[in-house]
Amino acid sequence: MDSDRPLDPPVLRRRLRLTNPRGLHARPSSAIARLAAAFQADLWVVTCRGERVDGKRVLQLLTLTAGCGEELELEARGADARALLDAMESLFRADFQDRD
């Protein structure tokens, strides 16, 4: 093992529940992808069914068809992964600032 090689940062995980009555539709998916793009860390979103998609890609998020009350696991890896997950938690708590 090469001791001069930097270690990969760990994957951080956080479970968040969708409380938006319409679930993960276009606007919340777009809000997640837009917020994730502001960070260097990678983001994956995983459903309870094991579906895993890139959290920076709106179309992939839409394929999850996650409904209200469903719990999603967010996985982040990178230098600012913790900040990314904190920002995502705030976005989820605000129901994606979606009032429709």
N, C-alpha and C positions, 0 to 999 in steps of 0.2 A: 504494500500500500504506500502510495506517495504522500508523505506527511506535508509536503509543500502545497498540495492541491487543496483548495478551499472546500469545506464540506457544504453539501447542498443544504439549504435552509429546510427546517422541518415543515411538514404540512400541518397547518392549524385548521381546526374544525369548529364549526358552531352550528347548532340546530336552531332553526327559526320557523315559527308557525305563520302560515298565511292567514291573515284575518280579513283581508279584502273580500267582500261578499262575492265578487265576480272572479276571484282566484287570480291566477297568473295569466292575464290576457295581454294584449299588445302594449298598453301603456306601462304597466308594472315591469314587463320584460324589457322594454326600452329603458326605463329608469335604472334597472339593475345593470344593464350593459353599459349605459352611459357613465354611471358612477364607477363601475369596475374599470373602465378605460382610463380613469383619472389616476389609477395606481399602477405601479410597475408589477406588482404581484400577479400571478395567475389565479384565476378563480374558476372553480367547478361547482356546479349545483347538482345535488344528488337527491332523488326522490326516495320515498320509502319502498318503492318497487325496484330500486337499484338502477334506475335510469340516471346516467351521468352526462352532463353537457358542459360546454365552455360557457361560463357566465359572462363573457364579453361579447357573445354573439346572440343577438335578439332572436333570430330564426331558430336557433337551437333551443333557446329557453322556451319558445312557444310550443315546441314539440312535447314538452313535459305535461301539458294539460293538467297542471296542478290546481286543485280546487280549494275553496275556502276551508280552513281548518287543517289542511295538510301540512305536515312538518317536512321541511327541506333541510338537508345538511349542506352547508357551504364549506368548501375546502379551499384554502388559500395557501400559496407558497410563494415566498419572495421576501425581500427586505422589508416591505411595508405591509405584509400580510395581516398583522394584528390591526393596523389602522384601517385596512380595507374591510375586515370583518366588523369592526366597530361601526364604520360608516354604513355597512349593509344592515346591521341591527337597527340603527336609527331610521333607515329608510323603511324597513319592514314595520317598525313600531308606528311610523307615520302613515301606514297603509299606502306607501308609495306616493304620498301626496295626491292620491287619486280619490276624487269625491263623486265620480259618476257611477 
